[in-house]
Amino acid sequence: MATEAKVDDAEWRALLWREMAAIEQAKSTLMRRHEIDDRTAASLLALCAEEGGVEFTEAARCLK
């Protein structure tokens, strides 16, 4: 694998981990505020994204 490809892969993985962390933080916030389970929090987050016409991760960032 070329050095440039390794850097691109590392940047992509870092972005993915940041997005996953934002989603988990938003789910935790929803779970704590509304006393709901993980699955329900994920569903609410997906609904917020759909209704707002934004990506799932953008909805997560808004709920932090």
All heavy atoms as a GROMACS GRO file, in nm:
protein
  499
    1MET      N    1   0.085  -0.117   0.000
    1MET     CA    2   0.000   0.000   0.000
    1MET      C    3   0.090   0.123   0.000
    1MET      O    4   0.181   0.135   0.080
    1MET     CB    5  -0.091  -0.002   0.124
    1MET     CG    6  -0.189   0.111   0.129
    1MET     SD    7  -0.297   0.102   0.273
    1MET     CE    8  -0.432   0.006   0.211
    2ALA      N    9   0.061   0.215  -0.086
    2ALA     CA   10   0.140   0.338  -0.096
    2ALA      C   11   0.118   0.424   0.027
    2ALA      O   12   0.014   0.418   0.093
    2ALA     CB   13   0.101   0.415  -0.221
    3THR      N   14   0.217   0.507   0.057
    3THR     CA   15   0.209   0.595   0.173
    3THR      C   16   0.087   0.685   0.167
    3THR      O   17   0.016   0.703   0.266
    3THR     CB   18   0.337   0.680   0.185
    3THR    OG1   19   0.449   0.592   0.193
    3THR    CG2   20   0.332   0.769   0.306
    4GLU      N   21   0.058   0.741   0.050
    4GLU     CA   22  -0.057   0.830   0.034
    4GLU      C   23  -0.188   0.756   0.062
    4GLU      O   24  -0.278   0.809   0.126
    4GLU     CB   25  -0.059   0.888  -0.107
    4GLU     CG   26  -0.168   0.993  -0.126
    4GLU     CD   27  -0.162   1.056  -0.264
    4GLU    OE1   28  -0.051   1.085  -0.311
    4GLU    OE2   29  -0.269   1.074  -0.321
    5ALA      N   30  -0.197   0.633   0.015
    5ALA     CA   31  -0.317   0.552   0.040
    5ALA      C   32  -0.332   0.522   0.188
    5ALA      O   33  -0.443   0.522   0.242
    5ALA     CB   34  -0.311   0.423  -0.040
    6LYS      N   35  -0.220   0.498   0.257
    6LYS     CA   36  -0.225   0.472   0.401
    6LYS      C   37  -0.273   0.595   0.477
    6LYS      O   38  -0.351   0.584   0.572
    6LYS     CB   39  -0.087   0.430   0.452
    6LYS     CG   40  -0.047   0.291   0.412
    6LYS     CD   41   0.090   0.257   0.468
    6LYS     CE   42   0.134   0.120   0.422
    6LYS     NZ   43   0.269   0.087   0.470
    7VAL      N   44  -0.228   0.712   0.435
    7VAL     CA   45  -0.271   0.836   0.499
    7VAL      C   46  -0.420   0.858   0.475
    7VAL      O   47  -0.494   0.893   0.568
    7VAL     CB   48  -0.188   0.956   0.447
    7VAL    CG1   49  -0.248   1.089   0.493
    7VAL    CG2   50  -0.044   0.944   0.493
    8ASP      N   51  -0.466   0.839   0.352
    8ASP     CA   52  -0.607   0.853   0.321
    8ASP      C   53  -0.692   0.757   0.403
    8ASP      O   54  -0.797   0.793   0.454
    8ASP     CB   55  -0.634   0.831   0.172
    8ASP     CG   56  -0.581   0.945   0.085
    8ASP    OD1   57  -0.556   1.054   0.140
    8ASP    OD2   58  -0.566   0.922  -0.035
    9ASP      N   59  -0.645   0.633   0.416
    9ASP     CA   60  -0.716   0.533   0.494
    9ASP      C   61  -0.721   0.572   0.641
    9ASP      O   62  -0.825   0.560   0.706
    9ASP     CB   63  -0.650   0.396   0.478
    9ASP     CG   64  -0.729   0.286   0.546
    9ASP    OD1   65  -0.849   0.270   0.515
    9ASP    OD2   66  -0.671   0.217   0.633
   10ALA      N   67  -0.610   0.621   0.693
   10ALA     CA   68  -0.605   0.663   0.833
   10ALA      C   69  -0.698   0.781   0.858
   10ALA      O   70  -0.767   0.786   0.960
   10ALA     CB   71  -0.462   0.698   0.873
   11GLU      N   72  -0.702   0.876   0.765
   11GLU     CA   73  -0.792   0.991   0.779
   11GLU      C   74  -0.937   0.948   0.774
   11GLU      O   75  -1.020   0.997   0.851
   11GLU     CB   76  -0.763   1.094   0.670
   11GLU     CG   77  -0.632   1.165   0.688
   11GLU     CD   78  -0.595   1.254   0.570
   11GLU    OE1   79  -0.663   1.250   0.466
   11GLU    OE2   80  -0.495   1.327   0.584
   12TRP      N   81  -0.968   0.855   0.684
   12TRP     CA   82  -1.105   0.804   0.674
   12TRP      C   83  -1.146   0.733   0.802
   12TRP      O   84  -1.256   0.753   0.854
   12TRP     CB   85  -1.116   0.709   0.554
   12TRP     CG   86  -1.252   0.650   0.541
   12TRP    CD1   87  -1.361   0.706   0.483
   12TRP    CD2   88  -1.295   0.523   0.592
   12TRP    NE1   89  -1.469   0.621   0.492
   12TRP    CE2   90  -1.431   0.508   0.559
   12TRP    CE3   91  -1.232   0.420   0.661
   12TRP    CZ2   92  -1.504   0.396   0.594
   12TRP    CZ3   93  -1.305   0.309   0.695
   12TRP    CH2   94  -1.440   0.298   0.662
   13ARG      N   95  -1.055   0.650   0.855
   13ARG     CA   96  -1.085   0.580   0.981
   13ARG      C   97  -1.105   0.677   1.097
   13ARG      O   98  -1.194   0.659   1.180
   13ARG     CB   99  -0.976   0.480   1.014
   13ARG     CG  100  -0.975   0.359   0.924
   13ARG     CD  101  -0.855   0.269   0.956
   13ARG     NE  102  -0.844   0.163   0.861
   13ARG     CZ  103  -0.895   0.041   0.877
   13ARG    NH1  104  -0.959   0.012   0.988
   13ARG    NH2  105  -0.880  -0.050   0.785
   14ALA      N  106  -1.023   0.781   1.102
   14ALA     CA  107  -1.036   0.880   1.209
   14ALA      C  108  -1.171   0.952   1.199
   14ALA      O  109  -1.238   0.974   1.300
   14ALA     CB  110  -0.922   0.980   1.202
   15LEU      N  111  -1.211   0.986   1.078
   15LEU     CA  112  -1.341   1.051   1.058
   15LEU      C  113  -1.454   0.958   1.100
   15LEU      O  114  -1.548   0.999   1.169
   15LEU     CB  115  -1.358   1.090   0.911
   15LEU     CG  116  -1.494   1.150   0.873
   15LEU    CD1  117  -1.517   1.281   0.947
   15LEU    CD2  118  -1.502   1.171   0.723
   16LEU      N  119  -1.444   0.832   1.063
   16LEU     CA  120  -1.546   0.734   1.100
   16LEU      C  121  -1.558   0.723   1.252
   16LEU      O  122  -1.668   0.723   1.307
   16LEU     CB  123  -1.513   0.597   1.039
   16LEU     CG  124  -1.608   0.484   1.075
   16LEU    CD1  125  -1.747   0.510   1.020
   16LEU    CD2  126  -1.554   0.351   1.022
   17TRP      N  127  -1.445   0.715   1.322
   17TRP     CA  128  -1.447   0.705   1.468
   17TRP      C  129  -1.506   0.829   1.532
   17TRP      O  130  -1.580   0.821   1.630
   17TRP     CB  131  -1.307   0.676   1.523
   17TRP     CG  132  -1.272   0.532   1.510
   17TRP    CD1  133  -1.185   0.477   1.422
   17TRP    CD2  134  -1.325   0.423   1.585
   17TRP    NE1  135  -1.182   0.340   1.438
   17TRP    CE2  136  -1.266   0.305   1.538
   17TRP    CE3  137  -1.418   0.414   1.689
   17TRP    CZ2  138  -1.296   0.180   1.590
   17TRP    CZ3  139  -1.448   0.288   1.741
   17TRP    CH2  140  -1.387   0.174   1.691
   18ARG      N  141  -1.476   0.948   1.478
   18ARG     CA  142  -1.536   1.071   1.531
   18ARG      C  143  -1.686   1.072   1.512
   18ARG      O  144  -1.761   1.111   1.602
   18ARG     CB  145  -1.473   1.194   1.465
   18ARG     CG  146  -1.336   1.230   1.518
   18ARG     CD  147  -1.291   1.366   1.471
   18ARG     NE  148  -1.277   1.377   1.327
   18ARG     CZ  149  -1.168   1.345   1.257
   18ARG    NH1  150  -1.062   1.299   1.319
   18ARG    NH2  151  -1.164   1.360   1.127
   19GLU      N  152  -1.732   1.028   1.396
   19GLU     CA  153  -1.876   1.023   1.370
   19GLU      C  154  -1.944   0.922   1.462
   19GLU      O  155  -2.052   0.949   1.516
   19GLU     CB  156  -1.903   0.989   1.224
   19GLU     CG  157  -1.869   1.103   1.130
   19GLU     CD  158  -1.893   1.069   0.985
   19GLU    OE1  159  -1.917   0.952   0.952
   19GLU    OE2  160  -1.886   1.162   0.902
   20MET      N  161  -1.883   0.807   1.480
   20MET     CA  162  -1.940   0.706   1.569
   20MET      C  163  -1.946   0.757   1.713
   20MET      O  164  -2.045   0.734   1.784
   20MET     CB  165  -1.859   0.577   1.561
   20MET     CG  166  -1.877   0.504   1.430
   20MET     SD  167  -1.771   0.360   1.410
   20MET     CE  168  -1.803   0.266   1.555
   21ALA      N  169  -1.843   0.829   1.756
   21ALA     CA  170  -1.842   0.885   1.892
   21ALA      C  171  -1.953   0.987   1.908
   21ALA      O  172  -2.019   0.990   2.013
   21ALA     CB  173  -1.705   0.946   1.921
   22ALA      N  174  -1.976   1.071   1.808
   22ALA     CA  175  -2.082   1.171   1.815
   22ALA      C  176  -2.219   1.103   1.825
   22ALA      O  177  -2.305   1.147   1.901
   22ALA     CB  178  -2.077   1.262   1.692
   23ILE      N  179  -2.238   0.997   1.750
   23ILE     CA  180  -2.365   0.923   1.754
   23ILE      C  181  -2.386   0.860   1.891
   23ILE      O  182  -2.494   0.870   1.949
   23ILE     CB  183  -2.369   0.817   1.642
   23ILE    CG1  184  -2.380   0.886   1.506
   23ILE    CG2  185  -2.484   0.719   1.664
   23ILE    CD1  186  -2.357   0.795   1.388
   24GLU      N  187  -2.282   0.797   1.944
   24GLU     CA  188  -2.294   0.734   2.076
   24GLU      C  189  -2.321   0.838   2.184
   24GLU      O  190  -2.401   0.814   2.275
   24GLU     CB  191  -2.168   0.654   2.109
   24GLU     CG  192  -2.156   0.526   2.029
   24GLU     CD  193  -2.274   0.432   2.048
   24GLU    OE1  194  -2.320   0.414   2.163
   24GLU    OE2  195  -2.321   0.377   1.948
   25GLN      N  196  -2.257   0.954   2.175
   25GLN     CA  197  -2.280   1.058   2.273
   25GLN      C  198  -2.423   1.109   2.264
   25GLN      O  199  -2.488   1.132   2.367
   25GLN     CB  200  -2.180   1.172   2.251
   25GLN     CG  201  -2.187   1.277   2.360
   25GLN     CD  202  -2.082   1.384   2.341
   25GLN    OE1  203  -2.023   1.399   2.234
   25GLN    NE2  204  -2.058   1.462   2.445
   26ALA      N  205  -2.474   1.127   2.144
   26ALA     CA  206  -2.612   1.172   2.127
   26ALA      C  207  -2.710   1.069   2.180
   26ALA      O  208  -2.809   1.104   2.247
   26ALA     CB  209  -2.640   1.203   1.981
   27LYS      N  210  -2.684   0.942   2.151
   27LYS     CA  211  -2.772   0.836   2.204
   27LYS      C  212  -2.770   0.836   2.356
   27LYS      O  213  -2.876   0.823   2.419
   27LYS     CB  214  -2.730   0.699   2.150
   27LYS     CG  215  -2.772   0.677   2.008
   27LYS     CD  216  -2.733   0.544   1.947
   27LYS     CE  217  -2.683   0.438   2.037
   27LYS     NZ  218  -2.635   0.318   1.971
   28SER      N  219  -2.654   0.851   2.415
   28SER     CA  220  -2.644   0.853   2.561
   28SER      C  221  -2.721   0.971   2.619
   28SER      O  222  -2.789   0.957   2.722
   28SER     CB  223  -2.497   0.862   2.604
   28SER     OG  224  -2.429   0.745   2.571
   29THR      N  225  -2.712   1.085   2.553
   29THR     CA  226  -2.786   1.203   2.599
   29THR      C  227  -2.936   1.177   2.593
   29THR      O  228  -3.008   1.208   2.689
   29THR     CB  229  -2.749   1.325   2.512
   29THR    OG1  230  -2.609   1.350   2.527
   29THR    CG2  231  -2.827   1.448   2.553
   30LEU      N  232  -2.982   1.122   2.483
   30LEU     CA  233  -3.125   1.091   2.471
   30LEU      C  234  -3.169   0.988   2.576
   30LEU      O  235  -3.275   1.004   2.638
   30LEU     CB  236  -3.156   1.035   2.331
   30LEU     CG  237  -3.158   1.136   2.218
   30LEU    CD1  238  -3.166   1.064   2.084
   30LEU    CD2  239  -3.275   1.232   2.235
   31MET      N  240  -3.087   0.887   2.598
   31MET     CA  241  -3.121   0.784   2.696
   31MET      C  242  -3.132   0.843   2.836
   31MET      O  243  -3.223   0.811   2.911
   31MET     CB  244  -3.016   0.672   2.691
   31MET     CG  245  -3.022   0.590   2.565
   31MET     SD  246  -2.880   0.481   2.542
   31MET     CE  247  -2.889   0.378   2.685
   32ARG      N  248  -3.039   0.930   2.870
   32ARG     CA  249  -3.037   0.991   3.002
   32ARG      C  250  -3.154   1.089   3.020
   32ARG      O  251  -3.222   1.086   3.121
   32ARG     CB  252  -2.903   1.061   3.022
   32ARG     CG  253  -2.877   1.111   3.161
   32ARG     CD  254  -2.736   1.170   3.178
   32ARG     NE  255  -2.704   1.273   3.080
   32ARG     CZ  256  -2.621   1.256   2.975
   32ARG    NH1  257  -2.563   1.139   2.956
   32ARG    NH2  258  -2.597   1.354   2.891
   33ARG      N  259  -3.177   1.174   2.921
   33ARG     CA  260  -3.282   1.276   2.932
   33ARG      C  261  -3.422   1.217   2.936
   33ARG      O  262  -3.512   1.268   3.002
   33ARG     CB  263  -3.275   1.373   2.815
   33ARG     CG  264  -3.161   1.470   2.821
   33ARG     CD  265  -3.168   1.564   2.703
   33ARG     NE  266  -3.050   1.648   2.696
   33ARG     CZ  267  -3.018   1.722   2.591
   33ARG    NH1  268  -3.097   1.723   2.485
   33ARG    NH2  269  -2.910   1.795   2.592
   34HIS      N  270  -3.442   1.111   2.859
   34HIS     CA  271  -3.578   1.058   2.842
   34HIS      C  272  -3.599   0.920   2.901
   34HIS      O  273  -3.706   0.861   2.884
   34HIS     CB  274  -3.614   1.058   2.693
   34HIS     CG  275  -3.604   1.194   2.631
   34HIS    ND1  276  -3.692   1.295   2.659
   34HIS    CD2  277  -3.511   1.247   2.547
   34HIS    CE1  278  -3.657   1.404   2.593
   34HIS    NE2  279  -3.547   1.378   2.525
   35GLU      N  280  -3.496   0.868   2.967
   35GLU     CA  281  -3.503   0.735   3.031
   35GLU      C  282  -3.554   0.630   2.932
   35GLU      O  283  -3.654   0.562   2.955
   35GLU     CB  284  -3.590   0.741   3.155
   35GLU     CG  285  -3.533   0.833   3.262
   35GLU     CD  286  -3.618   0.840   3.387
   35GLU    OE1  287  -3.719   0.767   3.396
   35GLU    OE2  288  -3.583   0.918   3.475
   36ILE      N  289  -3.484   0.619   2.819
   36ILE     CA  290  -3.518   0.522   2.716
   36ILE      C  291  -3.400   0.429   2.692
   36ILE      O  292  -3.288   0.456   2.735
   36ILE     CB  293  -3.558   0.592   2.584
   36ILE    CG1  294  -3.447   0.686   2.536
   36ILE    CG2  295  -3.689   0.668   2.601
   36ILE    CD1  296  -3.475   0.754   2.404
   37ASP      N  297  -3.426   0.320   2.621
   37ASP     CA  298  -3.319   0.225   2.593
   37ASP      C  299  -3.241   0.264   2.468
   37ASP      O  300  -3.277   0.359   2.396
   37ASP     CB  301  -3.373   0.083   2.582
   37ASP     CG  302  -3.467   0.062   2.464
   37ASP    OD1  303  -3.479   0.151   2.378
   37ASP    OD2  304  -3.528  -0.045   2.456
   38ASP      N  305  -3.133   0.193   2.443
   38ASP     CA  306  -3.042   0.221   2.333
   38ASP      C  307  -3.112   0.217   2.198
   38ASP      O  308  -3.092   0.305   2.114
   38ASP     CB  309  -2.927   0.120   2.338
   38ASP     CG  310  -2.822   0.148   2.235
   38ASP    OD1  311  -2.753   0.251   2.248
   38ASP    OD2  312  -2.807   0.067   2.141
   39ARG      N  313  -3.193   0.116   2.175
   39ARG     CA  314  -3.261   0.100   2.047
   39ARG      C  315  -3.358   0.215   2.021
   39ARG      O  316  -3.367   0.267   1.910
   39ARG     CB  317  -3.334  -0.034   2.043
   39ARG     CG  318  -3.391  -0.066   1.907
   39ARG     CD  319  -3.442  -0.206   1.901
   39ARG     NE  320  -3.326  -0.295   1.896
   39ARG     CZ  321  -3.333  -0.424   1.907
   39ARG    NH1  322  -3.447  -0.484   1.926
   39ARG    NH2  323  -3.224  -0.498   1.900
   40THR      N  324  -3.431   0.255   2.124
   40THR     CA  325  -3.525   0.366   2.110
   40THR      C  326  -3.450   0.496   2.082
   40THR      O  327  -3.493   0.577   1.999
   40THR     CB  328  -3.611   0.379   2.237
   40THR    OG1  329  -3.678   0.255   2.260
   40THR    CG2  330  -3.714   0.491   2.223
   41ALA      N  331  -3.338   0.516   2.150
   41ALA     CA  332  -3.257   0.636   2.127
   41ALA      C  333  -3.206   0.640   1.983
   41ALA      O  334  -3.209   0.746   1.919
   41ALA     CB  335  -3.140   0.641   2.225
   42ALA      N  336  -3.162   0.527   1.932
   42ALA     CA  337  -3.114   0.523   1.793
   42ALA      C  338  -3.229   0.553   1.696
   42ALA      O  339  -3.210   0.624   1.597
   42ALA     CB  340  -3.053   0.386   1.762
   43SER      N  341  -3.347   0.501   1.726
   43SER     CA  342  -3.463   0.528   1.641
   43SER      C  343  -3.501   0.675   1.643
   43SER      O  344  -3.532   0.734   1.539
   43SER     CB  345  -3.583   0.444   1.687
   43SER     OG  346  -3.555   0.307   1.673
   44LEU      N  347  -3.499   0.737   1.761
   44LEU     CA  348  -3.529   0.880   1.770
   44LEU      C  349  -3.426   0.963   1.695
   44LEU      O  350  -3.461   1.060   1.627
   44LEU     CB  351  -3.534   0.923   1.916
   44LEU     CG  352  -3.661   0.890   1.993
   44LEU    CD1  353  -3.644   0.926   2.140
   44LEU    CD2  354  -3.778   0.965   1.934
   45LEU      N  355  -3.302   0.923   1.705
   45LEU     CA  356  -3.196   0.994   1.634
   45LEU      C  357  -3.216   0.984   1.483
   45LEU      O  358  -3.203   1.082   1.410
   45LEU     CB  359  -3.060   0.937   1.676
   45LEU     CG  360  -2.936   1.014   1.634
   45LEU    CD1  361  -2.943   1.158   1.679
   45LEU    CD2  362  -2.814   0.945   1.692
   46ALA      N  363  -3.252   0.865   1.436
   46ALA     CA  364  -3.279   0.846   1.293
   46ALA      C  365  -3.399   0.928   1.248
   46ALA      O  366  -3.397   0.988   1.140
   46ALA     CB  367  -3.302   0.698   1.264
   47LEU      N  368  -3.501   0.934   1.331
   47LEU     CA  369  -3.620   1.013   1.299
   47LEU      C  370  -3.585   1.162   1.292
   47LEU      O  371  -3.630   1.232   1.201
   47LEU     CB  372  -3.729   0.990   1.403
   47LEU     CG  373  -3.860   1.063   1.382
   47LEU    CD1  374  -3.925   1.020   1.250
   47LEU    CD2  375  -3.954   1.036   1.497
   48CYS      N  376  -3.505   1.209   1.386
   48CYS     CA  377  -3.462   1.350   1.383
   48CYS      C  378  -3.386   1.380   1.254
   48CYS      O  379  -3.407   1.485   1.192
   48CYS     CB  380  -3.372   1.380   1.502
   48CYS     SG  381  -3.457   1.384   1.659
   49ALA      N  382  -3.301   1.290   1.214
   49ALA     CA  383  -3.224   1.310   1.090
   49ALA      C  384  -3.316   1.313   0.970
   49ALA      O  385  -3.304   1.400   0.883
   49ALA     CB  386  -3.120   1.199   1.075
   50GLU      N  387  -3.410   1.219   0.966
   50GLU     CA  388  -3.502   1.212   0.853
   50GLU      C  389  -3.591   1.336   0.845
   50GLU      O  390  -3.606   1.396   0.739
   50GLU     CB  391  -3.589   1.087   0.865
   50GLU     CG  392  -3.681   1.066   0.748
   50GLU     CD  393  -3.761   0.937   0.761
   50GLU    OE1  394  -3.705   0.836   0.804
   50GLU    OE2  395  -3.880   0.942   0.728
   51GLU      N  396  -3.647   1.375   0.957
   51GLU     CA  397  -3.736   1.491   0.960
   51GLU      C  398  -3.660   1.620   0.930
   51GLU      O  399  -3.715   1.711   0.869
   51GLU     CB  400  -3.806   1.501   1.096
   51GLU     CG  401  -3.910   1.394   1.119
   51GLU     CD  402  -4.027   1.405   1.024
   51GLU    OE1  403  -4.079   1.516   1.005
   51GLU    OE2  404  -4.067   1.301   0.970
   52GLY      N  405  -3.536   1.627   0.975
   52GLY     CA  406  -3.457   1.747   0.953
   52GLY      C  407  -3.390   1.750   0.818
   52GLY      O  408  -3.330   1.851   0.780
   53GLY      N  409  -3.397   1.640   0.744
   53GLY     CA  410  -3.335   1.632   0.613
   53GLY      C  411  -3.183   1.640   0.617
   53GLY      O  412  -3.120   1.694   0.528
   54VAL      N  413  -3.126   1.586   0.726
   54VAL     CA  414  -2.981   1.589   0.742
   54VAL      C  415  -2.927   1.447   0.756
   54VAL      O  416  -3.003   1.353   0.777
   54VAL     CB  417  -2.938   1.674   0.864
   54VAL    CG1  418  -2.978   1.818   0.846
   54VAL    CG2  419  -2.996   1.618   0.992
   55GLU      N  420  -2.796   1.436   0.749
   55GLU     CA  421  -2.731   1.306   0.772
   55GLU      C  422  -2.747   1.267   0.919
   55GLU      O  423  -2.761   1.352   1.007
   55GLU     CB  424  -2.582   1.315   0.738
   55GLU     CG  425  -2.553   1.337   0.592
   55GLU     CD  426  -2.585   1.214   0.508
   55GLU    OE1  427  -2.564   1.102   0.554
   55GLU    OE2  428  -2.633   1.234   0.396
   56PHE      N  429  -2.741   1.138   0.944
   56PHE     CA  430  -2.753   1.083   1.078
   56PHE      C  431  -2.651   1.147   1.173
   56PHE      O  432  -2.683   1.186   1.284
   56PHE     CB  433  -2.731   0.931   1.069
   56PHE     CG  434  -2.777   0.854   1.187
   56PHE    CD1  435  -2.910   0.824   1.205
   56PHE    CD2  436  -2.685   0.809   1.280
   56PHE    CE1  437  -2.952   0.750   1.314
   56PHE    CE2  438  -2.726   0.734   1.390
   56PHE     CZ  439  -2.859   0.706   1.407
   57THR      N  440  -2.527   1.159   1.126
   57THR     CA  441  -2.422   1.215   1.212
   57THR      C  442  -2.444   1.363   1.240
   57THR      O  443  -2.410   1.412   1.348
   57THR     CB  444  -2.282   1.195   1.150
   57THR    OG1  445  -2.282   1.245   1.016
   57THR    CG2  446  -2.243   1.049   1.149
   58GLU      N  447  -2.504   1.436   1.146
   58GLU     CA  448  -2.533   1.578   1.169
   58GLU      C  449  -2.641   1.591   1.276
   58GLU      O  450  -2.634   1.680   1.362
   58GLU     CB  451  -2.577   1.646   1.039
   58GLU     CG  452  -2.601   1.793   1.052
   58GLU     CD  453  -2.477   1.872   1.092
   58GLU    OE1  454  -2.365   1.831   1.058
   58GLU    OE2  455  -2.493   1.974   1.162
   59ALA      N  456  -2.740   1.506   1.272
   59ALA     CA  457  -2.845   1.507   1.375
   59ALA      C  458  -2.783   1.477   1.512
   59ALA      O  459  -2.818   1.538   1.612
   59ALA     CB  460  -2.954   1.407   1.343
   60ALA      N  461  -2.689   1.385   1.515
   60ALA     CA  462  -2.622   1.350   1.640
   60ALA      C  463  -2.546   1.469   1.695
   60ALA      O  464  -2.549   1.496   1.815
   60ALA     CB  465  -2.527   1.232   1.618
   61ARG      N  466  -2.478   1.541   1.608
   61ARG     CA  467  -2.402   1.659   1.653
   61ARG      C  468  -2.494   1.765   1.711
   61ARG      O  469  -2.460   1.834   1.806
   61ARG     CB  470  -2.321   1.718   1.538
   61ARG     CG  471  -2.198   1.640   1.506
   61ARG     CD  472  -2.111   1.712   1.404
   61ARG     NE  473  -2.030   1.614   1.336
   61ARG     CZ  474  -2.051   1.568   1.212
   61ARG    NH1  475  -2.152   1.615   1.143
   61ARG    NH2  476  -1.973   1.478   1.160
   62CYS      N  477  -2.613   1.779   1.654
   62CYS     CA  478  -2.708   1.878   1.704
   62CYS      C  479  -2.762   1.844   1.841
   62CYS      O  480  -2.799   1.933   1.917
   62CYS     CB  481  -2.825   1.892   1.606
   62CYS     SG  482  -2.780   1.966   1.449
   63LEU      N  483  -2.766   1.717   1.875
   63LEU     CA  484  -2.824   1.674   2.002
   63LEU      C  485  -2.722   1.665   2.115
   63LEU      O  486  -2.759   1.639   2.227
   63LEU     CB  487  -2.890   1.537   1.985
   63LEU     CG  488  -3.018   1.538   1.902
   63LEU    CD1  489  -3.062   1.396   1.872
   63LEU    CD2  490  -3.128   1.613   1.975
   64LYS      N  491  -2.594   1.689   2.087
   64LYS     CA  492  -2.492   1.678   2.192
   64LYS      C  493  -2.517   1.772   2.305
   64LYS      O  494  -2.552   1.878   2.308
   64LYS     CB  495  -2.353   1.702   2.136
   64LYS     CG  496  -2.296   1.582   2.069
   64LYS     CD  497  -2.148   1.591   2.065
   64LYS     CE  498  -2.098   1.643   1.933
   64LYS     NZ  499  -1.957   1.642   1.921
   0.00000   0.00000   0.00000
